Every structure is written in structure tokens, then in C-alpha cells.
Amino acid sequence: MPVMSQRAYSRQRGVSASTVQKAIASGRIHTLPNGQIDSEIADAEWARNTQTQAPPVDRRGQPPEDDAEVFGASQYTKARAVREHYQARLAKIDYEERIAKLVSGEEVQVAAFNKFRQFRDAMINLPDRLAAMLAAETVEATVHALLTNEIRKALNDFADESNG
């Protein structure tokens, strides 16, 4: 009958002192009147009264009738974890949209379409604007310079509008 303190008993069992105190408080093991523990009696009580793993139960709190219910609970837990993961990702996307870090793909497509439509219109209008000037020019280098300047201006305007 080795009698020892609660701390010494916790070291012997390889558990924390608070685990031993919880076992005493719940009545799984008992102490002597002076608060010390008889390790042989406590070991037997610990083995008899401590359940290492909770038995599986169904939704009604009853033990399952077969292994299929236990397996189903495990699959449900995994499925729920996956669902929670994706819900967290969706919540993050929603948050980033609300703080204007993200823009919907549809909005980007509409804005890009409008920008390129303006650029296309500017390029198509070049001949209408330049036709009379170019027809009056007889020097090839002047015609080339006029065309180059107008095309460069249209490209620079498009670049400036895209950055702004």
C-alpha cells in the first residue's frame, strides 16, 4: 500500500496533477482521509472508472446498432469539414468584393469591351479625318509623318485612358 501525494501519483501515472484532481472530483478515484492517495487502490479505480474513448452514439444518444452508423458519422464529419472550408473561402471572396479588392468578371468584360470599342472607333475615324489633308499633300514623307502622328496620338490616348 504505497501512499503518496496527489502530485506524486500524477507523476507515477504520467498525467498532469489537474487530471488527478479532476478524477478525484468526479469520483473516479478516492483519496484517504488525509488527502493522500493509495496508489494500488487508485490504479484499480482508475482502470475500472476511466473510459479511454467515448462509445459511439447515434442521433438519439443511443449506441449504434451496427458499424454503418459509426461510419456514416465519420463521413458526415469529413463532409462538414469540407463544407466549412469552402464556406470560409466564399466568405473571404465576399469580403474582398465588399472592400473593392475584387471586381466581378462580368464587370471587367463590359469595361474592356467599352474601352476597345472606343479604341476601334478612334482608329476607324482616322481616314475620315485625314483624307482631305493627305489628298492635298504631294510629298510622301509628309503623308507618312501625318499618318504616324495620328496613329501614335490614338494609341497614346488609349493608353492614357486605360491607366486612368
TAJOKA-V755563 format. One record per residue. N is the residue number from 1. RES is the residue in three letters. PHI is phi in radians with two decimals (999 if undefined). OMEGA is omega as a letter, one per 40 degrees, with the letter a starting at -180 (999 if undefined). NEAR is the number of other C-alpha atoms within 8 Angstrom. Layout:
n->{N N}
res->{RES RES}
phi->{PHI PHI}
omega->{OMEGA OMEGA}
near->{NEAR NEAR}
This chain:
n->{1 2 3 4 5 6 7 8 9 10 11 12 13 14 15 16 17 18 19 20 21 22 23 24 25 26 27 28 29 30 31 32 33 34 35 36 37 38 39 40 41 42 43 44 45 46 47 48 49 50 51 52 53 54 55 56 57 58 59 60 61 62 63 64 65 66 67 68 69 70 71 72 73 74 75 76 77 78 79 80 81 82 83 84 85 86 87 88 89 90 91 92 93 94 95 96 97 98 99 100 101 102 103 104 105 106 107 108 109 110 111 112 113 114 115 116 117 118 119 120 121 122 123 124 125 126 127 128 129 130 131 132 133 134 135 136 137 138 139 140 141 142 143 144 145 146 147 148 149 150 151 152 153 154 155 156 157 158 159 160 161 162 163 164}
res->{MET PRO VAL MET SER GLN ARG ALA TYR SER ARG GLN ARG GLY VAL SER ALA SER THR VAL GLN LYS ALA ILE ALA SER GLY ARG ILE HIS THR LEU PRO ASN GLY GLN ILE ASP SER GLU ILE ALA ASP ALA GLU TRP ALA ARG ASN THR GLN THR GLN ALA PRO PRO VAL ASP ARG ARG GLY GLN PRO PRO GLU ASP ASP ALA GLU VAL PHE GLY ALA SER GLN TYR THR LYS ALA ARG ALA VAL ARG GLU HIS TYR GLN ALA ARG LEU ALA LYS ILE ASP TYR GLU GLU ARG ILE ALA LYS LEU VAL SER GLY GLU GLU VAL GLN VAL ALA ALA PHE ASN LYS PHE ARG GLN PHE ARG ASP ALA MET ILE ASN LEU PRO ASP ARG LEU ALA ALA MET LEU ALA ALA GLU THR VAL GLU ALA THR VAL HIS ALA LEU LEU THR ASN GLU ILE ARG LYS ALA LEU ASN ASP PHE ALA ASP GLU SER ASN GLY}
phi->{999 -1.29 -1.69 -2.61 -1.30 -1.12 -1.16 -1.12 -1.14 -1.13 -1.13 -1.09 -1.38 1.35 -2.18 -1.34 -1.10 -1.17 -1.15 -1.13 -1.12 -1.18 -1.11 -1.17 -1.10 -1.49 1.49 -1.26 -2.29 -2.12 -1.86 -1.33 -0.98 -1.50 1.60 -1.45 -2.11 -1.49 -1.10 -1.16 -1.16 -1.10 -1.08 -1.14 -1.13 -1.06 -1.13 -1.33 -1.81 -1.84 -1.67 -1.34 -2.52 -1.16 -1.20 -1.17 -2.32 -1.58 -1.08 -1.55 1.49 -1.70 -1.07 -1.18 -1.37 -2.58 -1.23 -1.09 -1.19 -1.14 -1.06 -1.09 -1.12 -1.12 -1.12 -1.08 -1.08 -1.12 -1.09 -1.15 -1.10 -1.11 -1.08 -1.08 -1.06 -1.23 -1.13 -1.14 -1.13 -1.14 -1.11 -1.12 -1.09 -1.05 -1.08 -1.15 -1.14 -1.19 -1.63 1.17 -1.43 -2.03 -2.19 -1.15 -1.05 -1.11 -1.11 -1.13 -1.09 -1.12 -1.13 -1.13 -1.02 -1.12 -1.09 -1.23 -1.14 -1.11 -1.12 -1.04 -1.09 -1.12 -1.21 -1.18 -1.35 -0.98 -1.05 -1.11 -1.30 -1.71 -0.96 -1.15 -1.11 -1.21 -1.16 -1.39 -1.45 -1.95 -1.61 -1.08 -1.14 -1.19 -1.07 -1.07 -1.11 -1.07 -1.09 -1.06 -1.11 -1.20 -1.15 -1.07 -1.09 -1.11 -1.16 -1.14 -1.08 -1.10 -1.13 -1.12 -1.18 -1.23 -1.42 -1.60}
omega->{i i a i i i i i i i i a a i i i i i i i i i i a a i i i a i i a a i i a i a a i a i i i a a a a a i a a a i i i i a a a a i a a i a a i i i i i i i i i i a i i i i i i a i i i i i i i i i a i a i i i a i a a i i i i i a i i a i a i i i i i i i i a i a a a a a a i a i a a i a a a i i i a i i a a a i i i i i i i i i i i a i a 999}
near->{5 6 8 10 9 12 7 8 12 13 10 7 6 6 9 8 10 6 9 12 9 8 10 11 7 7 7 11 11 9 11 8 5 5 8 11 13 12 11 8 7 12 8 8 12 10 7 6 8 8 5 4 4 5 5 7 10 10 5 5 6 7 8 10 5 6 7 6 10 12 8 8 8 8 8 8 8 8 8 8 8 8 8 8 8 8 8 8 8 8 8 8 9 8 8 10 11 8 7 7 7 9 8 7 6 6 8 9 8 8 8 8 8 8 10 8 8 8 11 8 8 9 9 8 8 10 7 7 7 9 8 7 7 9 7 6 9 6 6 7 6 8 11 8 8 9 9 8 8 9 10 8 8 11 9 8 8 10 8 8 7 7 5 4}
